[in-house]
Amino acid sequence: MTSLAPSAASQGVWLKYHARDLAAWENMTGRVLEEIISTVGQMKGAAAAQLLREQGIERLHEVIDTEDVTALRNQVLEQLRQPLLAMAAAVGRQILGWDGDFYVDDYLILRINFPYEVARKTNPASENPGIGRLSANVRDQFQARKVIDPVYAPKDYHRGHPPAAWAHGPHIDSWAGHSRDGRNIWWAIGDVPAEAGMVLYPELADVPLPCERRTLYLQAGYRLPVPTYLPLQAGEMLVFDPEVLHGTHLNTTDATRVAISMRLNASRPTFDPACFYSREFWRRAADIERGHDEVLHLRREDNFGAPVTPAPVQTPPAVPVIAGTLDQAAGLIHGRLPATLPDTGRVIVDAAPYRIMLVRTGDGTRAYDAACPHYGVDLADGGCDADKVYCPACAIAFDLQTGKSSCPSLTLQSYDVRQDGTGVHIGVAPAVAT
Ligand SMILES: [Fe+2]
């Protein structure tokens, strides 16, 4: 990993910058906002646009449906493609200090993420909010080279949720076909609270991590640290190293989150042969700056990076699992805890069909389902501090005292728990006699 501009970067992994401080681009956040609002006005009428002007872009889900996002994204990115690419080039020049030629990804993403409570009830056929757009003149080439991988199956991971309710699990970008030495721009068009923003795991910079090929996210069974939340005000952007583990907090707020993602590469991009596809369409910064419209097609088979032998993965110590005994009739699980709880402060009691997480709090032990109620991911893989446990997939924080999160419909199932000389006893619903 190479460092970002060291004076402003956090551990060399990311920095925050306000778009208004980018010379010649002071008004670009407002321009994007206006383009979105005027497009909504064309689609839904003047009253819808007026509501957004008065109450903010965060109310977008009140005036459009997820089915409308595709057309909105098409139009906004089509209208603003050239200035967005030029602004990305300005980030390379002004923030990263790149003074030679460099590369800008032609693929632009307008991320419109409705609140989870709205998104989970939307049309399963609507578009994934993380999908972007290439220039019109290379889309046919892209389609012709599309590869279907027999292993990659993201729908399973998202456990039946409509795409609008998906959030990115933890990943590094070269796992998903990006070059290894890119820099990402993640720019907040409206306010982005922590509970709708990006999360990073800077402690894991340069640590070898295992990729799950089925999801292109971090493999299950790797226990994460507590996520670093990155709230942004409208107009602020993160510039970060996408080879450091990162993901997205499921939008558990009541506001729509609007952001734009762009990508830079200091040198000609090369790809990892281990991934089944590559992001092949790029532009030269110098071409963008001269107003030239040329898109380079870097065919993956001609642009593999030097082979890298992955360093061995060292998996952090897992949360201990003890076998419990389920007494169906009494509705109890019995188990024997280790004499001292480990550093993780947690123990999993496994008694099929139950998998229960015991946590230590300031006033006693609590027992919760070990599965996050969103995707069912094992919370034993998530970080934990004195007050909260964090979902390793969607970064939601659950209060250890109550099991609650920032989203009312995402609360951990809790169980009565007591300890005595014979062990730990967890009350679960007794089986109903038939
Ligand atoms: Fe990413």
Boltz pocket constraint, residues with backbone or C-beta under 6 A from the ligand:
constraints:
  - pocket:
      binder: B
      contacts: [[A, 171], [A, 172], [A, 173], [A, 242], [A, 246]]
      max_distance: 6.0
